[in-house]
Amino acid sequence: MLERLKALIRDVPDFPKAGVTFKDFTPLLADPSALALAVELMANPYRGQGIELVVGAESRGFIFGTAIAQSLSAGFVPIRKPGKLPRSVHGVDYALEYGTDRLEVHSDAMHEGSRVLLVDDLLATGGTLAACAELLTRCEAEIVGITVLIELAFLNGRSKLGPYGELHAVIGY
């Protein structure tokens, strides 16, 4: 099963910059049975855990997040870059290797104690997912787990996510 999914993920050398190998999973998205399998493998560890909301990180977390939300009979909440949400927001600034960025979520997107599953396509250095998890903590949500399709384990991003719940990665490199 996993080998079939891995075969649909292409390495793109030197993207988005020299020395980086980008994991392009768009061929997996174009294959209906592979996409369905990926969604199920990302969702299955969280079945029966009372997930109320699936929260997806902009923008590729939206791709899997909405499908996982449907699979778990949960709602979906997007975490966006600044200026993309029209109502009152909670925000968190976080460091990038070349500066800072900010993520935001609608202030009324969840209630205190909401049981949430955080979703993204890929875990690399862990900065974006750690910022998302911090934002959810500020919203007083209960992070049940974090699920990703791909983990680049050699970058040790998992170490930044320890306090935020169980991390599940379908494919590891």
Contacts in CASP RR format, 6 or more apart in sequence:
PFRMAT RR
TARGET T0000
AUTHOR 0000-0000-0000
METHOD contacts of the structure
MODEL  1
MLERLKALIRDVPDFPKAGVTFKDFTPLLADPSALALAVELMANPYRGQG
IELVVGAESRGFIFGTAIAQSLSAGFVPIRKPGKLPRSVHGVDYALEYGT
DRLEVHSDAMHEGSRVLLVDDLLATGGTLAACAELLTRCEAEIVGITVLI
ELAFLNGRSKLGPYGELHAVIGY
1 37 0 8 1.000
1 41 0 8 1.000
2 170 0 8 1.000
2 171 0 8 1.000
4 34 0 8 1.000
4 37 0 8 1.000
5 28 0 8 1.000
5 34 0 8 1.000
5 37 0 8 1.000
5 38 0 8 1.000
5 41 0 8 1.000
5 170 0 8 1.000
5 171 0 8 1.000
6 171 0 8 1.000
8 25 0 8 1.000
8 27 0 8 1.000
8 28 0 8 1.000
8 31 0 8 1.000
8 34 0 8 1.000
9 23 0 8 1.000
9 24 0 8 1.000
9 25 0 8 1.000
9 27 0 8 1.000
9 28 0 8 1.000
9 150 0 8 1.000
9 171 0 8 1.000
10 23 0 8 1.000
10 24 0 8 1.000
10 27 0 8 1.000
11 21 0 8 1.000
11 22 0 8 1.000
11 23 0 8 1.000
11 24 0 8 1.000
12 21 0 8 1.000
12 22 0 8 1.000
12 23 0 8 1.000
12 24 0 8 1.000
13 19 0 8 1.000
13 21 0 8 1.000
13 22 0 8 1.000
14 20 0 8 1.000
14 21 0 8 1.000
15 21 0 8 1.000
15 22 0 8 1.000
16 22 0 8 1.000
23 122 0 8 1.000
23 150 0 8 1.000
23 152 0 8 1.000
23 173 0 8 1.000
25 121 0 8 1.000
25 149 0 8 1.000
25 150 0 8 1.000
28 34 0 8 1.000
28 35 0 8 1.000
28 38 0 8 1.000
28 149 0 8 1.000
29 35 0 8 1.000
29 63 0 8 1.000
35 67 0 8 1.000
38 64 0 8 1.000
38 149 0 8 1.000
38 170 0 8 1.000
39 64 0 8 1.000
39 67 0 8 1.000
39 68 0 8 1.000
39 71 0 8 1.000
40 71 0 8 1.000
41 170 0 8 1.000
42 64 0 8 1.000
42 68 0 8 1.000
42 119 0 8 1.000
42 147 0 8 1.000
42 148 0 8 1.000
42 149 0 8 1.000
42 168 0 8 1.000
42 170 0 8 1.000
43 68 0 8 1.000
43 71 0 8 1.000
43 72 0 8 1.000
43 147 0 8 1.000
45 147 0 8 1.000
45 166 0 8 1.000
45 168 0 8 1.000
46 72 0 8 1.000
46 117 0 8 1.000
46 144 0 8 1.000
46 145 0 8 1.000
46 147 0 8 1.000
46 168 0 8 1.000
47 72 0 8 1.000
49 115 0 8 1.000
49 144 0 8 1.000
50 115 0 8 1.000
50 144 0 8 1.000
51 72 0 8 1.000
51 74 0 8 1.000
51 115 0 8 1.000
51 116 0 8 1.000
51 117 0 8 1.000
51 144 0 8 1.000
52 74 0 8 1.000
52 75 0 8 1.000
52 110 0 8 1.000
52 114 0 8 1.000
52 115 0 8 1.000
52 116 0 8 1.000
53 69 0 8 1.000
53 74 0 8 1.000
53 75 0 8 1.000
53 76 0 8 1.000
53 77 0 8 1.000
53 109 0 8 1.000
53 110 0 8 1.000
53 114 0 8 1.000
53 115 0 8 1.000
53 116 0 8 1.000
53 117 0 8 1.000
53 141 0 8 1.000
54 65 0 8 1.000
54 66 0 8 1.000
54 68 0 8 1.000
54 69 0 8 1.000
54 72 0 8 1.000
54 74 0 8 1.000
54 75 0 8 1.000
54 76 0 8 1.000
54 77 0 8 1.000
54 116 0 8 1.000
54 117 0 8 1.000
54 119 0 8 1.000
55 76 0 8 1.000
55 77 0 8 1.000
55 78 0 8 1.000
55 79 0 8 1.000
55 105 0 8 1.000
55 116 0 8 1.000
55 117 0 8 1.000
55 118 0 8 1.000
55 119 0 8 1.000
55 132 0 8 1.000
55 136 0 8 1.000
55 141 0 8 1.000
56 62 0 8 1.000
56 64 0 8 1.000
56 65 0 8 1.000
56 76 0 8 1.000
56 77 0 8 1.000
56 78 0 8 1.000
56 79 0 8 1.000
56 118 0 8 1.000
56 119 0 8 1.000
56 120 0 8 1.000
56 132 0 8 1.000
57 79 0 8 1.000
57 103 0 8 1.000
57 118 0 8 1.000
57 119 0 8 1.000
57 120 0 8 1.000
57 128 0 8 1.000
57 129 0 8 1.000
57 132 0 8 1.000
58 78 0 8 1.000
58 79 0 8 1.000
58 80 0 8 1.000
58 81 0 8 1.000
58 84 0 8 1.000
58 103 0 8 1.000
60 120 0 8 1.000
60 121 0 8 1.000
60 122 0 8 1.000
61 119 0 8 1.000
61 120 0 8 1.000
61 121 0 8 1.000
62 78 0 8 1.000
63 121 0 8 1.000
64 119 0 8 1.000
64 120 0 8 1.000
64 121 0 8 1.000
64 149 0 8 1.000
65 76 0 8 1.000
65 119 0 8 1.000
66 76 0 8 1.000
68 74 0 8 1.000
68 117 0 8 1.000
68 119 0 8 1.000
68 147 0 8 1.000
69 75 0 8 1.000
69 76 0 8 1.000
72 117 0 8 1.000
74 117 0 8 1.000
77 105 0 8 1.000
77 106 0 8 1.000
77 109 0 8 1.000
77 110 0 8 1.000
77 116 0 8 1.000
78 85 0 8 1.000
78 105 0 8 1.000
79 103 0 8 1.000
79 104 0 8 1.000
79 105 0 8 1.000
79 132 0 8 1.000
79 135 0 8 1.000
80 103 0 8 1.000
80 104 0 8 1.000
80 105 0 8 1.000
81 101 0 8 1.000
81 102 0 8 1.000
81 103 0 8 1.000
81 104 0 8 1.000
82 102 0 8 1.000
82 103 0 8 1.000
82 104 0 8 1.000
83 104 0 8 1.000
84 104 0 8 1.000
85 104 0 8 1.000
85 105 0 8 1.000
85 106 0 8 1.000
87 106 0 8 1.000
87 107 0 8 1.000
87 108 0 8 1.000
88 106 0 8 1.000
88 107 0 8 1.000
88 108 0 8 1.000
89 104 0 8 1.000
89 105 0 8 1.000
89 106 0 8 1.000
89 107 0 8 1.000
90 104 0 8 1.000
90 105 0 8 1.000
90 107 0 8 1.000
90 135 0 8 1.000
90 138 0 8 1.000
90 139 0 8 1.000
91 102 0 8 1.000
91 103 0 8 1.000
91 104 0 8 1.000
91 105 0 8 1.000
91 135 0 8 1.000
91 138 0 8 1.000
92 102 0 8 1.000
92 103 0 8 1.000
92 104 0 8 1.000
92 131 0 8 1.000
92 134 0 8 1.000
92 135 0 8 1.000
92 138 0 8 1.000
93 100 0 8 1.000
93 101 0 8 1.000
93 102 0 8 1.000
94 100 0 8 1.000
94 101 0 8 1.000
94 102 0 8 1.000
94 103 0 8 1.000
94 127 0 8 1.000
94 128 0 8 1.000
94 130 0 8 1.000
94 131 0 8 1.000
94 134 0 8 1.000
95 127 0 8 1.000
96 127 0 8 1.000
97 125 0 8 1.000
101 131 0 8 1.000
103 128 0 8 1.000
103 131 0 8 1.000
103 132 0 8 1.000
103 135 0 8 1.000
104 135 0 8 1.000
105 135 0 8 1.000
105 136 0 8 1.000
105 139 0 8 1.000
109 139 0 8 1.000
110 116 0 8 1.000
110 136 0 8 1.000
110 139 0 8 1.000
110 141 0 8 1.000
112 139 0 8 1.000
112 140 0 8 1.000
112 141 0 8 1.000
113 140 0 8 1.000
113 141 0 8 1.000
113 142 0 8 1.000
114 139 0 8 1.000
114 141 0 8 1.000
114 142 0 8 1.000
115 141 0 8 1.000
115 142 0 8 1.000
115 144 0 8 1.000
116 136 0 8 1.000
116 141 0 8 1.000
116 142 0 8 1.000
116 143 0 8 1.000
116 144 0 8 1.000
116 145 0 8 1.000
117 143 0 8 1.000
117 144 0 8 1.000
117 145 0 8 1.000
117 146 0 8 1.000
117 147 0 8 1.000
118 129 0 8 1.000
118 132 0 8 1.000
118 133 0 8 1.000
118 136 0 8 1.000
118 143 0 8 1.000
118 145 0 8 1.000
118 146 0 8 1.000
118 147 0 8 1.000
118 164 0 8 1.000
119 146 0 8 1.000
119 147 0 8 1.000
119 148 0 8 1.000
120 128 0 8 1.000
120 129 0 8 1.000
120 132 0 8 1.000
120 146 0 8 1.000
120 148 0 8 1.000
121 148 0 8 1.000
121 149 0 8 1.000
121 150 0 8 1.000
122 148 0 8 1.000
122 149 0 8 1.000
122 150 0 8 1.000
122 151 0 8 1.000
122 152 0 8 1.000
123 129 0 8 1.000
123 146 0 8 1.000
123 148 0 8 1.000
123 150 0 8 1.000
123 151 0 8 1.000
123 152 0 8 1.000
123 157 0 8 1.000
123 158 0 8 1.000
123 161 0 8 1.000
123 167 0 8 1.000
123 169 0 8 1.000
124 152 0 8 1.000
124 155 0 8 1.000
124 157 0 8 1.000
125 155 0 8 1.000
125 156 0 8 1.000
125 157 0 8 1.000
125 160 0 8 1.000
126 155 0 8 1.000
126 157 0 8 1.000
126 158 0 8 1.000
126 160 0 8 1.000
126 161 0 8 1.000
127 157 0 8 1.000
127 160 0 8 1.000
129 146 0 8 1.000
129 148 0 8 1.000
129 157 0 8 1.000
129 160 0 8 1.000
129 161 0 8 1.000
130 160 0 8 1.000
130 161 0 8 1.000
130 164 0 8 1.000
133 143 0 8 1.000
133 146 0 8 1.000
133 161 0 8 1.000
133 164 0 8 1.000
136 143 0 8 1.000
136 164 0 8 1.000
137 143 0 8 1.000
137 164 0 8 1.000
143 164 0 8 1.000
143 165 0 8 1.000
144 165 0 8 1.000
144 166 0 8 1.000
145 164 0 8 1.000
145 165 0 8 1.000
145 166 0 8 1.000
145 167 0 8 1.000
145 168 0 8 1.000
146 161 0 8 1.000
146 164 0 8 1.000
146 165 0 8 1.000
146 166 0 8 1.000
146 167 0 8 1.000
146 168 0 8 1.000
147 167 0 8 1.000
147 168 0 8 1.000
147 169 0 8 1.000
147 170 0 8 1.000
148 167 0 8 1.000
148 168 0 8 1.000
148 169 0 8 1.000
148 170 0 8 1.000
149 169 0 8 1.000
149 170 0 8 1.000
149 171 0 8 1.000
150 169 0 8 1.000
150 170 0 8 1.000
150 171 0 8 1.000
150 172 0 8 1.000
150 173 0 8 1.000
151 158 0 8 1.000
151 167 0 8 1.000
151 169 0 8 1.000
151 171 0 8 1.000
151 172 0 8 1.000
151 173 0 8 1.000
152 172 0 8 1.000
152 173 0 8 1.000
153 169 0 8 1.000
153 172 0 8 1.000
153 173 0 8 1.000
154 173 0 8 1.000
158 167 0 8 1.000
161 167 0 8 1.000
END
